[in-house]
């Protein structure tokens, strides 16, 4: 494997760990990750590679209004990109290459998180602060390279009423379990993004099979970890009402839903710029049949269809609060 390393990322602990785990690799020293990451490569077949870099701007970004959990919430990023191949994934529209980038200056990122939490608490806000960690990559898939879990899950435990969400389509939970020798933590929710099998095989190529994700969910629930279920994007494929109703019945049969910490649902949704880029990259995708432009310039599934989805989920999980992305 090829490893691109920014010269300024050389002396970080995570860099050393990554390098010690790979022998016979070709290392290429670079000045800035964007010199590789932002290069238009087209359809060439690429040598497998990762990029190790320093995040020079580790700011937390506020989430859009009405984004999932109520209260103050932020995105932060420790890596970019994902090896899975979800046809709808906006990362593909935004990123020019598929190479994962790992930002190794974890202490800088942790300092930003601490400062932000202190700032908010000093303003007198005592409700839940949510930190979304996985909007730029699937960090659970990447964990064997990035040591995200080992670094960030114990760190987040020190804060009161703070929840970090790590969302994944991977069934890779070994490092989660090993952090605290199978003792669950309070401040991190591992949320699994799920869709019916028909949709996974058509639109979510390379992601862990549904059965292995269910197995991972049950392993974590058995040990009382905080586990969330995410149904996003909802896709109104032919016969979607029956497909999703049957799928939710299966989940209720195989998972103890009472123990699930939270459930989120969301439409397939783009802003117009992302949508144009995605369409340009994959003009023949059948996904574009599912969406239409709304008055607010967002491109998403029609409201009446989303309402139908909402009913299906409420009927399936009458005792659970279902969180929406109300954009
Ligand atoms: S798993 Fe998530 S981040 Fe990865 S390709 Fe699919 S949607 Fe994108």
Boltz pocket constraint, residues with backbone or C-beta under 6 A from the ligand:
constraints:
  - pocket:
      binder: B
      contacts: [[A, 81], [A, 82], [A, 83], [A, 84], [A, 85], [A, 86], [A, 89], [A, 90], [A, 91], [A, 134], [A, 136], [A, 137], [A, 138], [A, 168], [A, 169], [A, 207]]
      max_distance: 6.0
